[in-house]
Each structure stands twice: as C-alpha cells, then as structure tokens.
Amino acid sequence: MSAPPESPQLPAHLRPLAVEIPRTWTPGEALAVFELIDDLRDKICALYNLQLRDLLREQCAGRRQDGDDEILDREPT
C-alpha cells in the first residue's frame, strides 16, 4: 500500500506562526513583551490607520450580515 501524497507545503513566509508563551516568564518579562506588542500596534496604526479602520468596518459588516457574531448584533446596554 502506498502512502497518501503529501500536500504541498507553503513557503516559510506564508505558513502560520505558532507562538508559544513560556510559563516561566517573570512578571517583568511578560510586561516587556506586552509593551513591545503595544508599541508595534501603535506604529502599525500610525502607518495604516485608515486602511485598518476600513478593513475592520468591512469585517464587522460581514459578520452582521452573516449573523455569526451575536456580540455585534446585541444592542448596547
């Protein structure tokens, strides 16, 4: 019996990135990573703010139309 054909692998730059978070970080190390991510978010927003806002609006509108996101459909309290 032959083995099933392997599916073609994506190039490394297109493969999903799995990020493991060590449980051994100190609170200070966790804060440093959190601040780095926060700084990256700020820089990305500064460069792509309008495009991101438009894409997020499209995604939210699509969820409302599909009805698959009950949180977005709820009335504010």
C-alpha positions in Angstrom: 0.0 0.0 0.0 1.4 3.4 -0.9 1.4 6.4 1.3 -1.0 9.2 0.5 0.5 12.1 -1.4 1.8 14.8 0.8 0.1 18.2 0.4 2.4 20.8 -0.9 3.9 22.9 1.9 3.6 26.7 1.8 6.7 28.7 1.7 8.0 29.6 5.1 6.9 33.2 4.9 3.3 32.2 4.3 3.0 29.5 6.9 1.1 30.3 10.1 3.3 31.3 13.0 2.7 29.5 16.3 3.8 31.5 19.2 4.5 29.7 22.4 4.4 31.7 25.6 6.6 30.3 28.3 5.0 29.9 31.7 8.4 30.7 33.2 8.4 34.4 32.4 8.7 36.7 35.3 6.0 39.4 35.5 8.7 41.9 34.3 9.4 39.8 31.2 5.7 39.5 30.5 5.3 43.2 30.8 8.3 43.9 28.5 6.7 41.7 25.8 3.3 43.3 26.3 4.8 46.7 25.9 6.6 45.7 22.8 3.4 44.4 21.3 1.6 47.6 22.3 4.3 49.7 20.7 4.0 47.6 17.5 0.3 48.1 17.5 0.7 51.9 17.8 3.3 52.0 15.0 1.1 49.9 12.7 -1.9 52.1 13.5 0.1 55.2 12.7 1.0 53.9 9.3 -2.2 52.1 8.3 -4.9 53.7 10.4 -7.4 54.5 7.7 -6.9 51.2 5.8 -7.2 49.2 9.0 -10.4 51.0 10.0 -11.9 50.4 6.6 -11.0 46.7 6.7 -12.3 46.3 10.2 -15.5 48.0 9.3 -15.9 45.6 6.3 -15.3 42.6 8.5 -17.8 43.7 11.1 -20.4 44.5 8.5 -19.9 41.0 7.0 -20.3 39.4 10.4 -23.6 41.3 11.0 -24.9 40.2 7.6 -23.9 36.6 8.2 -25.4 36.6 11.7 -22.5 34.6 13.0 -21.4 37.1 15.7 -24.1 37.6 18.3 -22.0 40.1 20.2 -22.0 42.6 17.3 -25.8 42.2 16.9 -26.6 42.9 20.6 -28.0 46.3 21.5 -25.7 48.3 23.8 -27.0 48.4 27.4 
